[in-house]
Amino acid sequence: EGKLIKVVSSKDGNQFDKTIEYGNNTITVIDTESGNIVFTLNSNGDIISGYAIANAADPKVEVKTTYGYDNASKLTSYTSNYYIDDVIQPAFAISTTYKYDNKNSIVYKNMLPLWYFRAYEICGKKYYIVNNVTESEDLEGRTGKTNYTYTYNDENYPVEFYTQNLTGEPLPMTTFKVTYKTVQVEVKK
């Protein structure tokens, strides 16, 4: 069984490494850019909670996250709370709900593990595997409701998508273009 053990990325000329360690029902991501995160998974391999030190220089600031799913393992809710010295900070709470289409997502059939995409952002937004997010709503009202509109190729994969904030702080419509490449992977035995 192949498992992702390291991801190397770069931003503004700097290299960042994410090293992944696996436990019985946990995944620990050691991230040189943003700090360490420990995920707890359910029996389906879905992330049910996450724990991170928000700032490695100040370990008194923690982030605790919970995830909710429907029967098809689609993420339906995401809640993060910040703590300073074990005291919750309501001003920094994030709670978001998601709705989906029935088309193939950008990362569907990708060789990276599903939890990786649930845990990390793609194109600045969180996308959740099999289908595409069509609506997300910030329940705290800071950014409000965002709609996602897609243009699909003949295999029902998005080739272009748009995000537009509908409520809360006005944000411009953002357009993303997606390019796919078929890669053959040789598995050594």
FENZI-V427756 format. One record per backbone hydrogen bond with DSSP energy under -0.5 kcal/mol. NH is the residue of the N-H (numbers start at 1). CO is the residue of the C=O. Records with the same first field share a line. If there is no record, write none. Layout:
# FENZI-V427756
NH: CO / CO
This chain:
# FENZI-V427756
7: 18
9: 16
11: 14
14: 11
16: 9
18: 7
19: 30
20: 5
21: 28
23: 26
27: 39
28: 21
29: 27 / 37
30: 19 / 28
31: 29
32: 17 / 30
35: 31
37: 29
38: 51
39: 27 / 37
40: 49
41: 25
42: 46
45: 42
48: 40
49: 40
50: 65
51: 38
52: 63
53: 36
54: 52 / 61
55: 61
58: 55
61: 58
62: 60 / 83
63: 52
64: 81
65: 50
66: 79
67: 48
68: 77
70: 74
73: 70
76: 68
77: 68
78: 96
79: 66
80: 94
81: 64
83: 62
84: 87
85: 60
87: 84
88: 86
89: 82
90: 88
92: 89
93: 90
94: 80
96: 78
97: 137
98: 76
99: 135
101: 132
104: 156
105: 130
108: 105
110: 107
116: 113
117: 113
118: 114
119: 115
120: 116
122: 125
125: 122
127: 125
130: 128
131: 128
134: 99
135: 99
136: 146
137: 97
138: 144
139: 95 / 137
141: 138
146: 136
147: 164
148: 134
149: 162
151: 160
153: 157
156: 153
158: 104
159: 151
160: 151
161: 176
162: 149
163: 174
164: 147
166: 145
167: 145
169: 142
174: 163
176: 161
178: 159
187: 185
188: 186
